[in-house]
Amino acid sequence: MANMMKAAVFEKIGVIKVKEVPVPEIGDNDVLIKIKYTGICGTDWSIYNGWYSADKLPMIPGHEFSGVIDKLGKNAKGLKEGDRVTADINIGCGTCFYCIRGEKLLCDRFSQLGIHTNGTFAEYVKAPAAQVHILPDKLSFEEGAFIEPVSCVIHAAKAMDARLGSSVVVIGCGLGVLHARMAVLRACAPVIIFGDNRKRLQIAKDMAADYAIHIDDIADPVAEVMKLTGGRGADYVIEAVGSVKTYEQAFAMLRRGGKLSAFGITGEHDEMKIRPFEFVLGEKKVTGSCAGVGSDWPDAMTLISNGRIDPKPLFSMKVPLEDLDWALHELRKDMSLFKIFVSPDITKRELM
């Protein structure tokens, strides 16, 4: 194997260069994976603009991926060269207070492949062998590159723990579409999703959401929820936008005793107004969720491979690695696009 590979390096804020870089050297507990596809995530846009991980530049982002094992470290168990795989990107130290308690996402030295360390907008990536998952035969490489976002939704759903027959509101129609589908799978009703993209709202409706409402069609989302829930408010609300305004709306939509799932990422210093009274006498609750980890990954593979979640309506396009810069900007301009996959193996753009 050659010692150099092609990679899209984020050199500095707003600058991407596709160039030759050394192939990662693996340790005894690692594997080297040849990349097939990497999905573009909003986090990649944040890194590009310097809103996230600016101190890590230059680096190779990319974390929603699939590939084939090319090389094994000597301690890698249960894997072989040629296995079709993805990998849990969340890396903890294993020894801190949180890791010992099984809360790796809160690790004192937490890092994520492709967000804090070099990732998968490249021909190869190094990953810890213990975090590699073999893809079921039923899954395509494109679906394999969508395991990570589905695992995030699953992690939030487990934390929220919605009861059968409960009302669920989702604010946002990005990954909010999958949150709505997850609520349907948990036999919740009604499932209500608000968003600003009619195509995505129709996908949510096709995935059995009861109400898919464009925000331009109503005067007040909170009042609409009250109308659809008999004046009580929703049992559960999932915020999947990441703005102070929508978080405040989400909290206002909750019934007494309801639960807010905080999923959308705001700015680090953003603040919202909440009356403590509503936590005490209203017994409202909040759960946070930042990533899919551990069993969330095989659970995501199970749901997709058995048809409970069909992500293919969300797949828009495949592009060569050289078109990553173009694709990042196109996702911001063309609201009909959802998921774009980047591949080092193709030479022209392909609609899906």
Helices and strands as residue ranges (DSSP letters): E 4-12, E 15-22, E 30-39, H 42-48, G 54-56, E 64-72, E 84-87, E 90-91, H 97-100, G 104-106, E 111-112, E 124-128, G 129-131, E 132-134, H 141-144, H 147-160, E 168-171, H 176-185, E 191-195, H 198-206, E 211-214, G 215-217, H 221-228, E 234-239, H 244-253, E 254-262, H 276-280, E 285-288, H 296-305, G 312-314, E 315-320, G 321-323, H 324-333, E 339-343, E 350-351
